Amino acid sequence: MPAINGKQYIDRIDALSANIWYNGRKVTGKLSEHPAFKGVMHETARLFDLQTAPETKDILTGPSEYTGNPVGRAYIPPRTKEDLELRREAVRIWATESCGMLGRSPDYMNTALMALGTASDILKGEDEQSAENLLNYYKYAMENDLTLTHTFIMPQVNRSQFYSETDGPIIGARMIDQTDEGIIVHGARLLATQGATTDELLVFPSGARLPYIKASESMAYAFAIPNNTPGLTFVCRESFVGGESRFDHPLSSRFEEMDTIVLFDHVLVPWERVFLHGNIDVNNRIYHDSHFYPLTSHQVINKNIAKVEFLLGLIQAMIDEINIGEYQHIHEKVSEVIIALETLKGLVYSSEKNAALNAFGVMVPDWKPLQVAGIYFAKTYPRLIEIIKTIGASGLVSIPTESDFRSPIGDDLRHYLQSAKGNGEEKVRLFRLAWDISMSAFATREELYERYFFGDPVRLVSLLYHTYDRSDIIERVRNFLSP
């Protein structure tokens, strides 16, 4: 099957009938018609439609190395630096279409699976079959253009550095048995973003992401299963869709990505879907040895660039709307956004310039500048949102709804809320967009999401401190001081 279009995506998710719980009730009927899910599903469908659009299909898709079928670009391993540049262009098309608001657009998990699938030989430390299973699954997902969610995180029971769940009732999901049919998994995992609106769930090691956590054999596992697997349940948080009106809620009505808790109730994972089952050594090195981090970071930072571009355009539109472009403090604030944008671009270009082939023949971008970009964006994004608030000021509070403008008082509002550029309705439309990215429930989730996308910011800077090679420049200083 070649790369899918939007209708195929929606039809496939609607047909799954996965066990999804929202607001205390099991979801029935078509997900694409449910208020909590339909916005993001239809926006994701628009991304898939671009895969078949004449002007973008050659960038967003390419020939499979295995069948020659057109497959999603993110599934295709980059073999040259030019391939990396093409991947960047493909990410930017989707991210620009979604204003950078979809942190879990399909190309993120496609990239993750590409990194792991092309490095499947790592799993030969578990056994030959596990390595073959992962490679086969990578091919299957690519050739069928699957959408994937994932879960890396255990429930926050006790965040002490040395806490290990060993006694008492099971909380964090673990292997509790192995049978002739497969492994049995029981417990909970966090935090499957878009868990309800994808084809399958990819489950990979949790502790392996953090070097100070020592995994037990029962938690050293990796597998992939369809979202409608018996015993698998997705529990949704409250939806942050403010409403269906794109005037009132221009972002949350389209891009609200539901986060879910994943419950495994004695779930049987067939052996052909098992990639890891107890080998702690493989568990602890799979991300590093597969170059998972630089490859996925390349996708994420390019998505972030599109997001900053959108914020810059929004901020300048607000400035023009109320005619405050003459003030120097406004120039300073806009310059902060421009600096953020150009910094991220420069770090991506640096990572591509210094890319190198790994042991599996994949062109891997230099991780150092991408590490810096991830840490920088997590710190900078809240400041960019603050700039929107300071520029919007009371204009972010004086925002009547679409219904108000359609009421008998609509003409009064168009008159009294007018701006330097137009009537009150157009001004409020713009400022409601600014509100939805800076002050709504959707906005608050976006800010928290970006702060912690790559994990604890303090640990990330500590990792950078310990891994950044400074030996040559230290020696340069010592040589300078030599008599």
WOURPE-V153154 format. One record per residue. N is the residue number from 1. RES is the residue in one letter. PSI is psi in radians with two decimals (NA if undefined). NEAR is the number of other ideal C-beta (glycine too) atoms within 8 Angstrom. D_LAST is the distance of its C-alpha to the last C-alpha in Angstrom with 2 decimals. Layout:
<<N	RES	PSI	NEAR	D_LAST> <N	RES	PSI	NEAR	D_LAST>>
This chain:
<<1	M	2.25	6	69.91> <2	P	3.12	8	67.80> <3	A	2.38	13	65.76> <4	I	2.93	11	68.11> <5	N	-3.11	11	69.31> <6	G	-0.72	13	69.80> <7	K	-0.71	7	73.37> <8	Q	-0.70	9	72.51> <9	Y	-0.89	14	69.77> <10	I	-0.78	12	72.12> <11	D	-0.67	8	75.00> <12	R	-0.76	10	72.84> <13	I	-0.73	14	71.49> <14	D	-0.58	9	74.96> <15	A	-0.25	6	76.42> <16	L	-0.74	10	74.03> <17	S	0.86	4	75.71> <18	A	2.83	9	72.73> <19	N	1.62	8	73.09> <20	I	2.27	12	71.58> <21	W	2.27	11	72.19> <22	Y	2.23	11	71.92> <23	N	0.73	5	73.07> <24	G	0.11	4	74.81> <25	R	2.59	6	76.76> <26	K	2.34	6	76.45> <27	V	2.27	10	76.03> <28	T	2.86	3	78.94> <29	G	-2.98	6	79.77> <30	K	2.20	6	77.45> <31	L	-0.59	14	73.89> <32	S	-0.12	11	73.77> <33	E	-0.02	6	76.47> <34	H	2.34	11	75.03> <35	P	-0.55	7	73.64> <36	A	-0.33	10	70.42> <37	F	-0.38	12	69.56> <38	K	-0.58	11	71.37> <39	G	-0.94	13	68.96> <40	V	-0.55	15	65.88> <41	M	-0.75	14	68.01> <42	H	-0.54	12	69.43> <43	E	-0.68	12	66.03> <44	T	-0.67	15	64.66> <45	A	-0.66	13	67.73> <46	R	-0.62	10	66.87> <47	L	-0.77	14	63.48> <48	F	-0.59	16	65.25> <49	D	-0.51	10	67.66> <50	L	-0.37	13	64.78> <51	Q	-0.36	15	64.25> <52	T	-0.01	8	67.56> <53	A	2.35	8	67.45> <54	P	-0.64	4	67.38> <55	E	-0.24	4	64.52> <56	T	-0.21	10	62.12> <57	K	-0.58	12	63.24> <58	D	-0.29	6	61.09> <59	I	-0.74	10	57.95> <60	L	-0.27	13	58.97> <61	T	2.88	12	60.32> <62	G	3.00	9	59.67> <63	P	2.36	7	61.11> <64	S	2.43	13	60.66> <65	E	-0.23	5	58.90> <66	Y	-0.65	7	61.69> <67	T	-0.31	5	64.91> <68	G	-0.10	5	64.18> <69	N	2.61	10	65.69> <70	P	2.15	10	64.15> <71	V	2.87	15	62.05> <72	G	2.38	14	59.85> <73	R	-0.66	13	56.54> <74	A	-0.41	14	54.54> <75	Y	-0.34	13	56.04> <76	I	2.16	14	54.82> <77	P	2.34	11	51.40> <78	P	2.29	11	49.03> <79	R	-0.28	8	48.21> <80	T	2.96	7	46.29> <81	K	-0.55	10	44.25> <82	E	-0.61	6	47.43> <83	D	-0.68	12	49.22> <84	L	-0.72	14	46.77> <85	E	-0.67	9	47.45> <86	L	-0.67	12	51.17> <87	R	-0.73	14	50.84> <88	R	-0.76	12	49.12> <89	E	-0.69	9	52.01> <90	A	-0.77	13	54.55> <91	V	-0.75	14	53.00> <92	R	-0.60	11	52.98> <93	I	-0.90	12	56.68> <94	W	-0.76	14	57.77> <95	A	-0.64	15	55.43> <96	T	-0.67	11	56.55> <97	E	-0.57	9	60.15> <98	S	0.24	13	59.62> <99	C	0.36	10	57.48> <100	G	0.18	14	54.68> <101	M	-0.22	10	56.79> <102	L	1.68	14	57.36> <103	G	-0.37	12	54.44> <104	R	0.81	9	56.45> <105	S	2.71	12	57.88> <106	P	-0.49	12	58.79> <107	D	-0.32	13	55.74> <108	Y	-0.97	14	53.44> <109	M	-0.52	14	55.16> <110	N	-0.72	14	55.86> <111	T	-0.75	13	52.13> <112	A	-0.79	14	51.57> <113	L	-0.60	15	54.23> <114	M	-0.78	15	52.88> <115	A	-0.78	14	49.44> <116	L	-0.71	14	51.12> <117	G	-0.72	13	53.88> <118	T	-0.31	12	51.74> <119	A	0.46	14	49.65> <120	S	-0.39	13	52.77> <121	D	-0.39	7	51.66> <122	I	-0.59	12	49.43> <123	L	-0.05	15	52.70> <124	K	-0.32	9	53.58> <125	G	-0.42	7	51.76> <126	E	-1.10	12	54.80> <127	D	2.88	7	57.31> <128	E	-0.66	6	58.27> <129	Q	-0.67	7	60.97> <130	S	-0.76	14	58.68> <131	A	-0.73	14	56.45> <132	E	-0.67	9	59.60> <133	N	-0.79	14	60.98> <134	L	-0.77	14	57.98> <135	L	-0.75	10	57.99> <136	N	-0.69	9	61.75> <137	Y	-0.71	13	61.50> <138	Y	-0.80	15	58.84> <139	K	-0.75	10	61.18> <140	Y	-0.82	9	64.15> <141	A	-0.73	15	62.52> <142	M	-0.83	17	61.28> <143	E	-0.38	12	64.59> <144	N	0.05	7	66.57> <145	D	0.87	14	64.17> <146	L	2.62	9	64.17> <147	T	2.42	14	62.83> <148	L	2.49	16	60.83> <149	T	3.03	16	59.83> <150	H	2.87	11	57.51> <151	T	2.13	12	56.65> <152	F	-0.29	8	53.35> <153	I	2.40	8	53.71> <154	M	2.71	11	55.47> <155	P	2.54	9	57.51> <156	Q	1.44	5	55.66> <157	V	-0.88	8	57.18> <158	N	1.93	4	54.28> <159	R	0.30	4	50.76> <160	S	2.54	5	49.10> <161	Q	-0.51	4	46.20> <162	F	0.22	4	48.06> <163	Y	2.36	8	51.58> <164	S	2.20	6	53.46> <165	E	1.87	10	57.08> <166	T	-0.62	4	58.76> <167	D	2.85	3	61.99> <168	G	-3.08	3	64.87> <169	P	2.54	3	66.25> <170	I	2.31	9	64.12> <171	I	-1.17	9	62.33> <172	G	2.37	13	59.50> <173	A	2.38	13	60.91> <174	R	2.84	12	60.64> <175	M	2.21	13	62.32> <176	I	-0.17	9	65.22> <177	D	2.78	6	66.91> <178	Q	2.28	7	66.94> <179	T	-3.13	8	70.26> <180	D	-0.41	2	71.58> <181	E	-0.50	6	71.44> <182	G	-2.81	11	67.91> <183	I	2.66	14	65.82> <184	I	2.20	13	67.17> <185	V	2.37	15	64.94> <186	H	2.45	11	65.80> <187	G	-2.88	11	64.16> <188	A	2.69	11	62.48> <189	R	2.63	16	59.50> <190	L	2.89	11	58.05> <191	L	1.62	8	57.67> <192	A	1.67	15	59.39> <193	T	2.37	11	59.20> <194	Q	0.53	12	62.22> <195	G	-0.56	16	63.46> <196	A	-0.31	15	67.05> <197	T	0.50	12	66.78> <198	T	2.95	14	65.26> <199	D	-0.78	10	66.75> <200	E	2.88	13	64.68> <201	L	2.17	17	62.23> <202	L	2.14	11	59.01> <203	V	2.05	13	57.76> <204	F	2.93	11	54.31> <205	P	2.49	16	52.19> <206	S	-1.00	13	51.30> <207	G	-0.46	12	48.83> <208	A	-0.36	13	46.83> <209	R	-0.32	8	45.48> <210	L	2.03	8	43.79> <211	P	-0.35	3	41.48> <212	Y	-0.10	5	42.39> <213	I	2.20	8	46.11> <214	K	1.98	7	47.47> <215	A	2.57	13	50.61> <216	S	2.86	10	53.66> <217	E	-0.62	8	55.69> <218	S	-0.31	9	58.43> <219	M	0.09	13	56.10> <220	A	1.48	15	54.32> <221	Y	2.79	16	56.62> <222	A	2.44	11	56.83> <223	F	3.03	12	59.94> <224	A	2.38	11	61.81> <225	I	2.66	12	65.37> <226	P	2.64	8	67.77> <227	N	-0.30	15	68.07> <228	N	0.39	8	71.70> <229	T	2.34	11	71.07> <230	P	2.37	5	73.46> <231	G	-0.13	9	71.94> <232	L	2.23	16	69.20> <233	T	2.39	10	69.37> <234	F	2.11	16	67.40> <235	V	2.06	8	67.63> <236	C	2.57	15	66.82> <237	R	3.09	6	65.48> <238	E	2.42	5	67.35> <239	S	2.48	10	67.33> <240	F	0.25	10	65.47> <241	V	2.02	13	67.80> <242	G	-0.45	11	69.10> <243	G	3.00	7	72.14> <244	E	-0.33	8	73.36> <245	S	2.15	10	73.35> <246	R	-0.25	8	70.53> <247	F	-0.86	9	71.04> <248	D	-0.68	11	70.47> <249	H	1.21	15	67.87> <250	P	-0.47	12	66.37> <251	L	-0.88	15	63.50> <252	S	-0.48	15	64.78> <253	S	-0.26	14	68.05> <254	R	-0.67	12	66.18> <255	F	0.26	13	62.81> <256	E	1.94	14	63.26> <257	E	1.92	10	61.73> <258	M	2.27	15	63.45> <259	D	2.49	10	61.28> <260	T	2.62	15	63.02> <261	I	2.40	10	62.88> <262	V	2.15	16	63.70> <263	L	2.25	10	66.06> <264	F	2.01	13	66.66> <265	D	1.52	8	69.96> <266	H	0.89	9	70.02> <267	V	2.23	13	69.04> <268	L	2.11	12	69.53> <269	V	1.96	13	66.84> <270	P	2.58	8	68.22> <271	W	-0.61	10	66.10> <272	E	-0.24	6	65.70> <273	R	0.07	12	63.96> <274	V	2.26	15	61.60> <275	F	-0.38	13	58.00> <276	L	2.35	17	56.52> <277	H	1.13	11	58.38> <278	G	-0.19	10	56.42> <279	N	1.84	10	53.31> <280	I	-0.62	11	50.52> <281	D	-0.84	7	47.73> <282	V	-0.74	13	49.00> <283	N	-0.76	15	49.64> <284	N	-0.22	10	46.03> <285	R	0.04	10	44.44> <286	I	-0.67	18	47.01> <287	Y	-0.78	10	45.46> <288	H	-0.86	8	41.94> <289	D	-0.42	8	43.05> <290	S	-0.11	12	45.57> <291	H	0.62	13	43.09> <292	F	-0.80	12	45.67> <293	Y	-0.90	10	43.28> <294	P	-0.62	13	41.79> <295	L	-0.76	15	45.20> <296	T	-0.61	12	47.09> <297	S	-0.62	15	44.38> <298	H	-0.73	18	44.76> <299	Q	-0.81	14	48.44> <300	V	-0.81	13	47.91> <301	I	-0.63	15	45.37> <302	N	-0.61	13	47.61> <303	K	-0.72	15	50.48> <304	N	-0.60	14	48.47> <305	I	-0.78	15	47.83> <306	A	-0.61	14	51.60> <307	K	-0.75	12	52.07> <308	V	-0.67	14	49.72> <309	E	-0.74	11	51.46> <310	F	-0.76	11	54.75> <311	L	-0.70	12	53.51> <312	L	-0.78	12	52.27> <313	G	-0.71	8	55.68> <314	L	-0.80	13	57.48> <315	I	-0.75	14	55.50> <316	Q	-0.64	9	56.10> <317	A	-0.69	9	59.79> <318	M	-0.74	15	60.07> <319	I	-0.80	13	58.49> <320	D	-0.63	10	60.91> <321	E	-0.69	13	63.85> <322	I	0.18	10	63.60> <323	N	1.01	10	62.07> <324	I	0.33	8	58.91> <325	G	-0.12	7	56.56> <326	E	-0.22	5	56.30> <327	Y	2.40	7	54.22> <328	Q	-0.57	5	50.45> <329	H	-0.47	6	49.96> <330	I	-0.72	12	51.77> <331	H	-0.73	8	49.40> <332	E	-0.75	8	46.47> <333	K	-0.77	12	48.12> <334	V	-0.65	12	48.99> <335	S	-0.59	8	45.48> <336	E	-0.72	11	44.24> <337	V	-0.75	14	46.54> <338	I	-0.74	9	45.45> <339	I	-0.74	8	41.76> <340	A	-0.77	13	42.66> <341	L	-0.86	12	44.63> <342	E	-0.53	8	42.05> <343	T	-0.82	10	39.26> <344	L	-0.74	15	41.40> <345	K	-0.80	9	42.30> <346	G	-0.67	8	38.72> <347	L	-0.66	14	37.77> <348	V	-0.79	17	40.77> <349	Y	-0.68	8	39.95> <350	S	-0.73	10	36.37> <351	S	-0.61	17	37.83> <352	E	-0.69	14	40.22> <353	K	-0.67	8	37.76> <354	N	0.36	9	35.55> <355	A	2.71	11	38.59> <356	A	2.67	7	38.89> <357	L	2.41	7	41.75> <358	N	-3.04	9	42.07> <359	A	-0.25	3	43.68> <360	F	0.19	9	47.10> <361	G	0.31	8	46.77> <362	V	2.30	14	46.39> <363	M	1.96	13	44.04> <364	V	2.17	12	42.07> <365	P	2.62	15	40.32> <366	D	2.18	14	36.71> <367	W	-0.47	12	37.12> <368	K	-0.96	8	33.95> <369	P	-0.50	12	35.25> <370	L	-0.60	17	38.69> <371	Q	-0.84	12	37.43> <372	V	-0.75	10	35.92> <373	A	-0.72	16	39.21> <374	G	-0.78	14	41.28> <375	I	-0.75	13	39.38> <376	Y	-0.78	12	39.35> <377	F	-0.68	13	43.07> <378	A	-0.60	14	44.08> <379	K	-0.54	9	42.52> <380	T	-0.61	9	43.66> <381	Y	-0.81	12	47.26> <382	P	-0.59	10	48.54> <383	R	-0.67	9	47.12> <384	L	-0.66	13	48.97> <385	I	-0.66	12	52.13> <386	E	-0.65	8	51.60> <387	I	-0.73	12	51.45> <388	I	-0.73	15	54.84> <389	K	-0.75	11	56.25> <390	T	-0.56	8	55.05> <391	I	-0.70	12	56.41> <392	G	-0.66	13	59.67> <393	A	-2.28	7	60.26> <394	S	-0.31	6	64.00> <395	G	-0.37	12	64.75> <396	L	-0.12	13	63.62> <397	V	-0.60	5	66.36> <398	S	1.21	9	69.13> <399	I	1.43	10	69.68> <400	P	2.93	8	73.33> <401	T	2.99	9	74.22> <402	E	-0.67	8	75.81> <403	S	-0.62	7	79.09> <404	D	-0.73	10	78.96> <405	F	-0.33	14	78.75> <406	R	0.02	6	81.68> <407	S	3.09	7	83.77> <408	P	-0.34	3	86.10> <409	I	0.11	7	83.23> <410	G	-0.76	11	81.05> <411	D	-0.63	6	81.86> <412	D	-0.76	7	80.98> <413	L	-0.68	14	77.56> <414	R	-0.58	12	76.96> <415	H	-0.93	9	77.77> <416	Y	-0.35	7	76.06> <417	L	0.29	13	72.84> <418	Q	2.80	9	72.42> <419	S	-3.08	12	69.07> <420	A	-0.31	6	68.01> <421	K	-0.40	8	68.45> <422	G	-2.92	7	71.43> <423	N	2.99	10	73.82> <424	G	-0.54	13	73.07> <425	E	-0.77	11	73.54> <426	E	-0.64	10	70.82> <427	K	-0.80	16	68.46> <428	V	-0.65	14	69.12> <429	R	-0.78	10	68.67> <430	L	-0.77	12	65.13> <431	F	-0.43	15	64.35> <432	R	-0.61	13	65.78> <433	L	-0.80	11	63.24> <434	A	-0.67	14	60.48> <435	W	-0.71	13	62.02> <436	D	-0.41	15	62.23> <437	I	-0.09	14	58.50> <438	S	-0.45	12	57.44> <439	M	-0.27	8	60.06> <440	S	3.03	14	62.48> <441	A	-0.69	8	62.39> <442	F	-0.77	16	61.22> <443	A	-0.71	14	58.32> <444	T	-0.71	9	57.26> <445	R	-0.72	10	57.22> <446	E	-0.77	10	55.19> <447	E	-0.77	11	52.52> <448	L	-0.71	8	52.30> <449	Y	-0.81	9	52.30> <450	E	-0.56	13	49.35> <451	R	-0.67	10	47.37> <452	Y	0.34	10	47.73> <453	F	-0.81	10	48.23> <454	F	0.05	9	45.27> <455	G	-2.94	9	45.51> <456	D	2.07	6	44.05> <457	P	-0.60	11	41.47> <458	V	-0.73	6	39.32> <459	R	-0.56	9	39.20> <460	L	-0.73	14	38.47> <461	V	-0.55	9	35.32> <462	S	-0.71	8	34.32> <463	L	-0.75	9	34.94> <464	L	-0.73	11	32.80> <465	Y	-0.75	7	29.95> <466	H	-0.39	6	30.20> <467	T	-0.25	6	30.82> <468	Y	2.08	7	28.56> <469	D	2.04	5	25.75> <470	R	0.18	6	22.38> <471	S	-0.74	6	20.23> <472	D	-0.73	7	18.98> <473	I	-0.47	7	18.00> <474	I	-0.77	8	16.33> <475	E	-0.63	8	14.20> <476	R	-0.73	8	13.57> <477	V	-0.76	8	12.33> <478	R	-0.66	8	10.04> <479	N	-0.65	7	8.63> <480	F	-0.62	6	8.34> <481	L	-0.14	5	6.39> <482	S	2.46	5	3.85> <483	P	NA	1	0.00>>
